Amino acid sequence: MKRMQFAKEPSGFFVRVKCEGCGNEQIIFSCATRALKCLGCDQVLAEPGPGKISLRSRPTETF
């Protein structure tokens, strides 16, 4: 008997971004629904877009 798969693979991913202001690195989710700020200097790192976030800082790693 075959098993049925009901759950789809997630479309989101995690991104490590580096703040251009203070150099702090943070891990953020690609499908965030609000603006994400740096914990060190309050600079906006990413803003929500249609479906995915739009990055305002440089991504260093994706996983």
Number of C-alpha atoms within 10 A of each C-alpha: 3 4 5 6 6 6 6 6 6 6 9 13 12 13 18 15 23 20 22 14 13 13 12 13 17 18 15 17 17 20 17 17 14 11 14 20 15 20 14 13 12 12 16 16 23 22 16 16 15 8 12 17 20 16 18 16 15 14 16 12 11 13 9
